[in-house]
Amino acid sequence: MLDREEPRCKRAAVNKQFSKSSLISSTFSGVGTQYTGALITGLGQVVVTAVLARLLTPRDYGLAGLAAVYVGLAAIFSQFGIGPALIQRAELTPRVIRAGFTATVLIGILTTAVVWITAPYAAEFFGNTALTPIIRGLSLTFLVANPGFVAEGMSERTLAWRRLMWVEVAAFVLGYALPALVLAIRGYGVWAIVGSTLGQNLVRTVLLMRLQPHPKWPRIGPEIRELLRFGGGFTLARAFNYGAGQGDNFVVGRVLGIVPLGYYSRSFKLMTILVTYFAAIVTKVLFPIMSRLQGQVDRLRSTYLTGAAILGLVSAPLGAVMIVTAPELVGILLGPKWAPSIVPFQILTAGIMMRNVYLMAYCLDGALGRMRYRTLRDGIYAMAVIVGSVIGTRYGLNGVATGVVIAIGVNYFIGAGMSLHLLQSSWREYFESQAPAVLLGILSAVLAYTIRLGLLSAGAHPIITLGGTAALTLALTGGLCWLQPAIAGKYGSAALRHLTSEIGARIPWRETA
C-alpha cells in the first residue's frame, strides 16, 4: 500500500492544523470530555476497590504488586514510545503508520515471550516462587494491548477526546470491573487482578482498532528506524521514571514483606484514584496541543504555566481534604482491616500537588522532543526514590512514604528548572503560577480540619463526616475562586476566564423580548 492509496481526506484529518482559538476550545473540550470519562471510571474504581478490598487479602495485593514491578518494567519496552512518536511527528503518511503498527505488534510478541521465559528467574529474585504463574499470566497483556497503541496515538493526534473517553469507560466496565468482581466472588484471589488486567487491555484494543481504522499491512522499512529513534529516548526516560514509580514497591516487598506491600500499594492506589486521574487527563490533552506549538515559545510558555497553575489549584485543595479525612476515607472504602494504610496514605497525599504539577515537564520535553532532559531527570528521580525508600524502611511504611515524598519534591524542582530553561522563562513566573495553589491548599486544610472536628464533636457517622467535610470545604474554596478569580493568580484566573467563556458559548441562550 503506497502513500497515494490513502484517501486524501484521512491524511488531511491526521495532519490537520488548528488555530489558537480552536486549540483553546479543544483543550477545554478535551479536558472536560476526558474528565467525564475519568469521573465515571474513577467512581467505578472506588466501588470496585472497596468491594475487592473486602474479598481479597493484603497478601493477594502484595503478590500482584510485586509481579507488576517486573511486568510493568517490560511494558515500557513493549511500547517503545511508538504512540508518542506518531503524535509528535509534524506529518504522518500511511507508510509511517503501517511501520508503527508492525513494530508495536512484533515488540509485543517478543516481550510476551521474554517475560514468560524469564518469569521463574524474576520470582526467585523477588524471593517468592508463587510469583511465576502470576507473572506469566500478566505477560499476555502485551499480546492484547500492543495492537491498539497506533490507533490510540492517532486518536490523540486528531484530538478525538470523546472517542477515547468512551473507549476507557467501556474497557473499565466490561474488561476490568465485571471480570474482577466475578473472579473475586468465586474465590480466585490474586487471579481476579490478573484476569481483569487482561480483560481491560483486550476490550480497549478491540474498541480502539474498530473506532480508529488505519493501514495495518506489515511494513519493514526506514520509517521504523525513525520512530524507534524517538521512541528509544522516550523509552529510556520511561524506564527511569518506572524505576521511580515502582522502586518503592520493590523495596517494600523485598525488605518489609508481601503483606506490608499490600497495605502500601492500597495507600498509593487510593491516592491516584482520587486525584492523579485529573493530572493525567490534563497532560494527556495538552501533549498533542503543545506538540503543535513547537517554535512558538510565547504560546508554549503560557500554556505550560497555565497548565501548571490549573494542576496545582485542583490538586492542593483535594489533597488537603484527603489528608484530613484519611481515617474515614480508608475505613469506608477499604474497611477496618486496612487501617495500617492510613498514615502512609496521608504522607503520600502530602506530595500530590508536586507529583501532579511536575507532569507538565513531561508534556513539554515530549512535545519538543528533548528526551535527554527527561532521561536525566528521571534517572535522578529514580535514584532518589530508591535511596529514600531504603532509608525509610528503618521506620516502616511511614518512613518509606516520607522518603518517596522527598524524592517527589526533588523531581518537582528539577523538572521546573529544566522547563523554565527550555521556555526562556524565570522562577518568578513559575512561583507566580504555583503560589495561589499553595495558599488555597493551606486554606482548604484549615477549613477541612475545622469542619471535620465539628462533625466528630456532633457524633456524626463516618460517611456524614467524610461527605460533609469534603463537600463544604471544596464548595467554599471553589466558590471563592469563582467569585474572586484573582485569588487563583494570573495564570489560574486566565484559565477560569477561558473556562467561563467556553461554558457560555455552549449554553443555548434564549433571546428575551
C-alpha positions as CSV (number, residue, x, y, z in Angstrom):
1,M,0.0,0.0,0.0
2,L,1.6,3.3,-1.2
3,D,1.1,6.8,0.2
4,R,-1.2,7.7,-2.7
5,E,-3.6,4.8,-1.8
6,E,-4.6,6.5,1.5
7,P,-7.6,8.8,1.0
8,R,-6.8,12.4,1.0
9,C,-9.5,13.3,3.5
10,K,-8.0,10.9,6.1
11,R,-4.5,12.2,5.6
12,A,-5.8,15.8,6.0
13,A,-7.5,14.9,9.2
14,V,-4.4,13.3,10.7
15,N,-2.2,16.2,9.7
16,K,-4.8,19.0,10.4
17,Q,-3.6,22.3,11.8
18,F,-5.5,24.2,14.4
19,S,-5.9,27.9,15.1
20,K,-5.3,29.4,18.5
21,S,-9.0,29.7,19.4
22,S,-9.6,26.1,18.2
23,L,-6.7,24.9,20.3
24,I,-8.1,26.6,23.4
25,S,-11.6,25.3,22.7
26,S,-10.2,21.8,22.1
27,T,-8.2,21.9,25.3
28,F,-11.2,22.7,27.5
29,S,-13.4,20.3,25.5
30,G,-10.7,17.6,25.8
31,V,-10.2,18.1,29.5
32,G,-14.0,18.2,30.1
33,T,-14.7,15.1,28.0
34,Q,-11.8,13.1,29.3
35,Y,-12.6,14.1,32.9
36,T,-16.2,13.0,32.4
37,G,-14.9,9.6,31.5
38,A,-12.3,9.6,34.3
39,L,-15.1,10.6,36.7
40,I,-17.2,7.6,35.6
41,T,-14.2,5.2,35.8
42,G,-12.9,6.8,38.9
43,L,-16.2,6.3,40.8
44,G,-16.3,2.8,39.4
45,Q,-12.7,2.3,40.6
46,V,-13.7,3.4,44.1
47,V,-16.6,1.0,44.2
48,V,-14.6,-1.9,42.8
49,T,-11.7,-1.2,45.1
50,A,-14.0,-1.1,48.1
51,V,-15.5,-4.4,47.1
52,L,-12.3,-6.1,46.3
53,A,-10.7,-4.9,49.5
54,R,-13.2,-7.0,51.3
55,L,-12.9,-10.0,49.1
56,L,-9.1,-10.1,48.6
57,T,-6.3,-10.1,51.2
58,P,-3.3,-7.9,51.7
59,R,-1.2,-10.9,50.5
60,D,-3.2,-11.0,47.2
61,Y,-2.4,-7.4,46.6
62,G,1.2,-7.8,47.6
63,L,1.7,-10.7,45.2
64,A,0.0,-8.7,42.3
65,G,2.0,-5.6,43.2
66,L,5.4,-7.4,43.2
67,A,4.6,-9.2,39.9
68,A,3.6,-5.9,38.4
69,V,7.0,-4.4,39.3
70,Y,8.6,-6.9,36.8
71,V,5.8,-6.9,34.2
72,G,5.5,-3.1,34.3
73,L,9.2,-2.7,33.5
74,A,8.7,-4.9,30.5
75,A,5.7,-2.9,29.5
76,I,7.8,0.2,29.0
77,F,10.0,-1.6,26.4
78,S,6.9,-3.2,24.8
79,Q,5.5,0.2,23.9
80,F,8.8,1.8,22.9
81,G,7.3,5.2,22.5
82,I,5.6,4.4,19.2
83,G,2.4,6.2,20.1
84,P,4.0,9.4,21.3
85,A,6.3,9.3,18.3
86,L,3.3,9.4,16.0
87,I,1.8,12.2,17.9
88,Q,5.0,14.3,17.9
89,R,5.7,13.9,14.2
90,A,5.0,17.0,12.1
91,E,3.3,14.9,9.4
92,L,2.1,11.3,9.1
93,T,2.0,9.1,6.0
94,P,0.4,5.7,5.6
95,R,3.9,4.1,5.4
96,V,4.8,5.6,8.8
97,I,1.5,4.3,10.3
98,R,2.0,0.8,8.9
99,A,5.6,0.8,10.1
100,G,4.4,1.8,13.6
101,F,1.7,-0.9,13.7
102,T,4.2,-3.5,12.5
103,A,6.7,-2.5,15.2
104,T,4.3,-2.5,18.1
105,V,2.8,-5.9,17.2
106,L,6.3,-7.5,16.8
107,I,7.6,-5.9,20.0
108,G,4.5,-7.1,21.9
109,I,5.1,-10.7,20.8
110,L,8.8,-10.6,21.7
111,T,8.1,-9.0,25.1
112,T,5.5,-11.7,26.0
113,A,7.9,-14.4,25.1
114,V,10.8,-12.9,27.1
115,V,8.7,-12.3,30.2
116,W,7.1,-15.8,30.1
117,I,10.6,-17.4,29.8
118,T,12.2,-15.3,32.5
119,A,9.3,-15.5,35.0
120,P,10.9,-18.1,37.2
121,Y,14.1,-16.1,37.5
122,A,12.2,-13.0,38.4
123,A,10.2,-14.8,41.0
124,E,13.4,-16.2,42.5
125,F,14.9,-12.7,42.5
126,F,11.9,-11.4,44.4
127,G,12.2,-14.2,46.8
128,N,8.7,-15.8,46.2
129,T,8.2,-18.7,43.7
130,A,4.4,-18.1,43.8
131,L,5.0,-15.2,41.5
132,T,5.9,-17.3,38.5
133,P,2.4,-18.1,37.2
134,I,1.2,-14.6,38.1
135,I,4.0,-13.0,36.0
136,R,3.3,-15.4,33.1
137,G,-0.4,-14.6,33.2
138,L,0.3,-10.8,33.2
139,S,2.8,-11.3,30.3
140,L,-0.1,-11.9,27.9
141,T,-1.0,-8.3,28.4
142,F,1.5,-7.3,25.6
143,L,-0.2,-9.6,23.1
144,V,-3.6,-7.9,23.6
145,A,-2.5,-4.3,24.3
146,N,0.2,-3.6,21.7
147,P,-2.1,-3.7,18.6
148,G,-4.0,-0.7,19.9
149,F,-1.1,1.7,20.5
150,V,-1.1,3.2,17.0
151,A,-4.9,3.7,17.0
152,E,-4.6,5.4,20.4
153,G,-1.8,7.7,19.2
154,M,-3.7,8.7,16.1
155,S,-6.8,9.4,18.1
156,E,-4.9,11.7,20.4
157,R,-3.2,13.3,17.5
158,T,-6.5,14.2,16.0
159,L,-7.8,15.3,19.4
160,A,-10.6,12.7,19.3
161,W,-11.2,13.0,23.1
162,R,-14.8,11.9,23.2
163,R,-14.0,8.7,21.4
164,L,-11.1,8.0,23.8
165,M,-13.4,8.7,26.8
166,W,-15.9,6.1,25.8
167,V,-13.2,3.6,25.0
168,E,-11.8,4.0,28.5
169,V,-15.2,3.7,30.1
170,A,-16.2,0.6,28.2
171,A,-12.8,-1.0,28.8
172,F,-13.1,-0.4,32.5
173,V,-16.7,-1.6,32.9
174,L,-16.6,-4.6,30.5
175,G,-13.0,-5.6,30.7
176,Y,-11.9,-4.7,34.3
177,A,-14.8,-4.3,36.7
178,L,-17.0,-7.2,35.7
179,P,-14.2,-9.9,35.5
180,A,-12.6,-8.6,38.7
181,L,-15.8,-8.8,40.7
182,V,-16.9,-12.2,39.3
183,L,-13.4,-13.8,39.8
184,A,-13.1,-12.4,43.3
185,I,-16.5,-13.5,44.3
186,R,-15.8,-17.0,43.0
187,G,-12.7,-17.2,45.2
188,Y,-9.9,-16.8,42.6
189,G,-7.9,-14.4,44.8
190,V,-5.0,-12.8,43.0
191,W,-6.2,-14.1,39.7
192,A,-9.1,-11.7,39.9
193,I,-6.5,-8.9,39.5
194,V,-4.7,-10.8,36.6
195,G,-7.9,-11.6,34.7
196,S,-9.2,-8.0,35.0
197,T,-5.9,-6.6,33.8
198,L,-6.0,-8.8,30.7
199,G,-9.7,-8.1,30.1
200,Q,-9.4,-4.3,30.3
201,N,-6.5,-4.3,27.8
202,L,-8.3,-6.6,25.4
203,V,-11.5,-4.6,25.3
204,R,-9.6,-1.4,24.9
205,T,-7.6,-2.6,22.0
206,V,-10.6,-4.0,20.1
207,L,-12.5,-0.7,20.5
208,L,-9.6,1.5,19.5
209,M,-8.9,-0.5,16.3
210,R,-12.6,-0.5,15.5
211,L,-13.1,3.2,16.0
212,Q,-9.8,4.4,14.6
213,P,-9.1,2.5,11.4
214,H,-5.7,2.8,9.9
215,P,-3.4,0.9,7.5
216,K,-2.3,-2.4,9.0
217,W,-0.4,-4.2,6.2
218,P,3.0,-5.0,7.6
219,R,5.9,-2.7,6.6
220,I,9.6,-3.1,7.5
221,G,11.4,0.0,6.3
222,P,13.3,3.1,7.2
223,E,10.2,4.5,8.9
224,I,10.6,2.0,11.7
225,R,14.1,3.4,12.4
226,E,12.7,6.9,12.5
227,L,10.0,6.0,15.0
228,L,12.3,3.9,17.2
229,R,14.9,6.8,17.2
230,F,12.4,9.0,19.0
231,G,11.0,6.0,20.9
232,G,14.4,5.0,22.1
233,G,14.9,8.2,24.1
234,F,11.3,8.2,25.2
235,T,11.6,4.6,26.4
236,L,14.9,5.1,28.3
237,A,13.3,8.1,30.1
238,R,10.2,6.0,30.9
239,A,12.4,3.2,32.2
240,F,14.0,5.6,34.7
241,N,10.5,7.0,35.5
242,Y,9.3,3.5,36.1
243,G,12.2,2.9,38.5
244,A,10.9,6.0,40.4
245,G,7.3,4.7,40.2
246,Q,8.0,1.1,41.3
247,G,11.2,1.5,43.2
248,D,9.3,2.0,46.5
249,N,7.2,-1.1,45.8
250,F,10.2,-3.2,45.1
251,V,12.0,-2.0,48.3
252,V,8.9,-2.6,50.5
253,G,8.2,-6.0,49.0
254,R,11.8,-7.1,49.3
255,V,12.7,-5.6,52.7
256,L,9.4,-5.4,54.6
257,G,7.5,-8.3,53.0
258,I,4.4,-9.1,50.9
259,V,1.8,-8.1,53.4
260,P,3.2,-4.6,54.1
261,L,3.4,-4.2,50.3
262,G,-0.3,-4.9,50.2
263,Y,-1.0,-2.1,52.6
264,Y,1.4,0.3,50.9
265,S,0.0,-0.4,47.4
266,R,-3.5,0.3,48.5
267,S,-2.4,3.6,50.1
268,F,-0.9,4.6,46.7
269,K,-3.8,3.3,44.7
270,L,-6.3,5.2,46.7
271,M,-4.4,8.4,46.3
272,T,-4.1,8.0,42.5
273,I,-7.8,7.2,42.0
274,L,-8.9,10.3,43.8
275,V,-6.6,13.0,42.4
276,T,-4.0,11.8,39.9
277,Y,-6.6,11.0,37.2
278,F,-7.2,14.7,36.7
279,A,-3.5,15.5,36.2
280,A,-3.1,12.5,33.8
281,I,-6.1,13.9,31.8
282,V,-4.8,17.5,31.6
283,T,-1.3,16.4,30.5
284,K,-2.7,13.8,28.0
285,V,-4.8,16.6,26.4
286,L,-2.0,19.2,26.5
287,F,0.7,16.9,25.0
288,P,-0.6,16.9,21.4
289,I,-1.6,20.5,21.6
290,M,1.9,21.6,22.9
291,S,3.4,19.5,20.1
292,R,1.6,21.7,17.6
293,L,3.1,24.8,19.3
294,Q,6.7,23.9,18.6
295,G,8.6,27.1,17.6
296,Q,6.0,29.4,19.3
297,V,7.9,30.0,22.5
298,D,5.5,32.6,23.9
299,R,2.4,30.5,23.4
300,L,4.2,27.4,24.7
301,R,5.4,29.2,27.8
302,S,1.8,30.5,28.5
303,T,0.4,27.0,28.0
304,Y,2.9,25.4,30.3
305,L,2.5,27.9,33.1
306,T,-1.3,27.9,32.8
307,G,-1.3,24.1,32.9
308,A,0.9,24.0,36.0
309,A,-1.4,26.6,37.7
310,I,-4.5,24.5,36.9
311,L,-3.0,21.3,38.2
312,G,-1.9,23.0,41.4
313,L,-5.2,24.7,42.0
314,V,-7.1,21.4,41.7
315,S,-4.6,19.2,43.4
316,A,-3.8,21.2,46.5
317,P,-7.4,21.6,47.9
318,L,-8.3,18.0,47.1
319,G,-5.1,16.7,48.7
320,A,-5.7,18.8,51.8
321,V,-9.2,17.3,52.2
322,M,-7.9,13.8,51.6
323,I,-5.2,14.1,54.3
324,V,-7.7,15.5,56.9
325,T,-10.4,12.9,56.2
326,A,-8.0,9.9,55.7
327,P,-9.3,7.9,58.6
328,E,-12.9,8.0,57.3
329,L,-11.7,7.6,53.7
330,V,-9.8,4.4,54.3
331,G,-12.3,3.0,56.8
332,I,-15.2,3.4,54.5
333,L,-13.7,2.5,51.2
334,L,-11.3,-0.3,52.2
335,G,-12.6,-1.4,55.6
336,P,-11.1,-1.7,59.1
337,K,-8.5,-4.3,58.2
338,W,-6.7,-1.7,56.1
339,A,-6.1,0.7,59.0
340,P,-2.2,0.4,58.6
341,S,-2.7,2.2,55.3
342,I,-4.0,5.4,56.8
343,V,-0.8,7.2,57.7
344,P,1.2,6.2,54.6
345,F,-1.8,7.4,52.6
346,Q,-1.7,10.8,54.3
347,I,2.1,11.1,53.8
348,L,1.9,10.2,50.1
349,T,-1.0,12.6,49.6
350,A,1.0,15.4,51.1
351,G,3.1,15.3,47.9
352,I,0.2,15.1,45.5
353,M,0.4,18.7,44.2
354,M,4.1,18.4,43.4
355,R,3.5,15.0,41.9
356,N,0.8,16.3,39.6
357,V,2.4,19.6,38.6
358,Y,5.7,18.0,37.5
359,L,3.8,16.1,34.8
360,M,3.9,19.4,32.9
361,A,7.6,19.0,32.4
362,Y,6.9,15.6,30.8
363,C,4.5,17.3,28.4
364,L,7.0,19.9,27.5
365,D,10.1,17.9,26.8
366,G,8.0,15.3,25.0
367,A,6.4,17.9,22.8
368,L,9.8,19.4,21.9
369,G,11.4,16.0,21.5
370,R,14.0,16.9,24.2
371,M,14.2,13.4,25.6
372,R,17.7,13.9,27.1
373,Y,16.2,16.3,29.6
374,R,13.6,13.7,30.6
375,T,16.1,10.9,30.8
376,L,18.5,12.8,33.0
377,R,15.6,14.0,35.3
378,D,14.0,10.6,35.6
379,G,17.4,9.0,36.4
380,I,17.9,11.3,39.3
381,Y,14.2,10.8,40.4
382,A,14.5,7.0,40.3
383,M,17.7,7.1,42.4
384,A,16.1,9.5,44.9
385,V,13.0,7.2,45.3
386,I,15.1,4.1,45.8
387,V,17.5,5.7,48.2
388,G,14.7,7.4,50.1
389,S,12.7,4.1,50.3
390,V,15.7,2.1,51.5
391,I,16.5,4.6,54.3
392,G,12.8,4.9,55.1
393,T,12.4,1.1,55.7
394,R,14.1,1.7,59.1
395,Y,10.9,3.4,60.1
396,G,8.4,1.1,58.4
397,L,5.8,2.1,55.8
398,N,5.6,5.7,57.1
399,G,9.4,6.1,56.6
400,V,9.1,4.8,53.0
401,A,6.3,7.1,52.2
402,T,8.3,10.1,53.6
403,G,11.3,9.2,51.5
404,V,9.1,9.0,48.4
405,V,7.6,12.4,49.1
406,I,11.1,13.9,49.5
407,A,12.1,12.4,46.1
408,I,8.9,13.8,44.5
409,G,10.0,17.3,45.8
410,V,13.4,16.8,44.2
411,N,11.8,15.9,40.9
412,Y,9.4,18.8,41.1
413,F,12.1,21.4,41.3
414,I,14.4,19.8,38.8
415,G,11.6,19.5,36.3
416,A,10.6,23.1,36.8
417,G,14.2,24.3,36.3
418,M,14.6,22.3,33.1
419,S,11.2,23.5,31.7
420,L,12.0,27.2,32.5
421,H,15.3,26.8,30.7
422,L,13.5,25.4,27.6
423,L,10.9,28.2,27.7
424,Q,13.3,31.0,28.4
425,S,11.2,31.8,31.5
426,S,12.0,32.7,35.1
427,W,11.5,31.3,38.6
428,R,9.4,34.4,39.4
429,E,6.9,33.5,36.7
430,Y,6.9,29.9,37.9
431,F,6.2,30.7,41.5
432,E,3.6,33.2,40.4
433,S,1.7,30.2,38.9
434,Q,2.2,28.0,42.0
435,A,1.8,30.3,45.0
436,P,-2.0,30.6,44.7
437,A,-2.3,26.8,44.8
438,V,-0.2,26.5,47.9
439,L,-2.3,29.2,49.7
440,L,-5.5,27.6,48.6
441,G,-4.3,24.2,49.9
442,I,-3.5,25.7,53.3
443,L,-6.9,27.3,53.4
444,S,-8.6,24.1,52.5
445,A,-6.7,22.2,55.2
446,V,-7.8,24.6,57.8
447,L,-11.4,24.5,56.7
448,A,-11.5,20.8,56.4
449,Y,-9.9,20.3,59.8
450,T,-12.4,22.7,61.4
451,I,-15.5,21.2,59.7
452,R,-14.4,17.6,60.5
453,L,-13.7,18.4,64.1
454,G,-17.2,19.9,64.4
455,L,-18.9,16.9,62.8
456,L,-17.0,14.5,65.0
457,S,-17.9,16.5,68.1
458,A,-21.6,16.3,67.0
459,G,-21.3,12.5,66.8
460,A,-21.8,12.3,63.0
461,H,-21.5,9.0,61.2
462,P,-18.2,8.5,59.3
463,I,-19.9,8.7,56.0
464,I,-21.5,12.1,57.0
465,T,-18.2,13.3,58.4
466,L,-16.4,12.4,55.1
467,G,-19.0,13.7,52.8
468,G,-19.8,16.8,54.8
469,T,-16.2,17.8,55.2
470,A,-15.3,17.3,51.5
471,A,-18.4,18.9,50.2
472,L,-18.3,22.0,52.4
473,T,-14.6,22.6,52.0
474,L,-14.5,22.2,48.3
475,A,-17.7,24.2,47.8
476,L,-16.2,27.1,49.9
477,T,-12.8,27.1,48.2
478,G,-14.3,26.6,44.7
479,G,-16.9,29.3,45.2
480,L,-14.2,31.7,46.5
481,C,-12.2,31.2,43.3
482,W,-15.2,31.6,41.1
483,L,-16.4,34.8,42.7
484,Q,-12.9,36.2,43.1
485,P,-10.8,34.8,40.2
486,A,-7.8,37.0,41.3
487,I,-7.3,34.5,44.1
488,A,-6.3,31.9,41.5
489,G,-3.4,34.2,40.4
490,K,-2.5,35.4,36.9
491,Y,-2.5,32.1,35.2
492,G,-5.3,30.4,37.1
493,S,-7.6,33.4,36.6
494,A,-6.8,33.3,32.9
495,A,-7.9,29.7,32.8
496,L,-11.1,30.5,34.7
497,R,-11.9,33.2,32.1
498,H,-11.4,30.8,29.2
499,L,-13.5,28.2,31.1
500,T,-16.3,30.7,31.7
501,S,-16.2,31.8,28.1
502,E,-16.3,28.2,26.8
503,I,-19.2,27.3,29.1
504,G,-21.1,30.4,27.9
505,A,-20.5,29.5,24.3
506,R,-22.0,26.1,24.8
507,I,-25.2,27.3,26.6
508,P,-28.1,27.9,24.1
509,W,-29.2,31.3,25.5
510,R,-32.7,32.3,24.5
511,E,-33.4,35.8,23.3
512,T,-35.9,37.6,25.5
513,A,-38.4,40.1,24.2
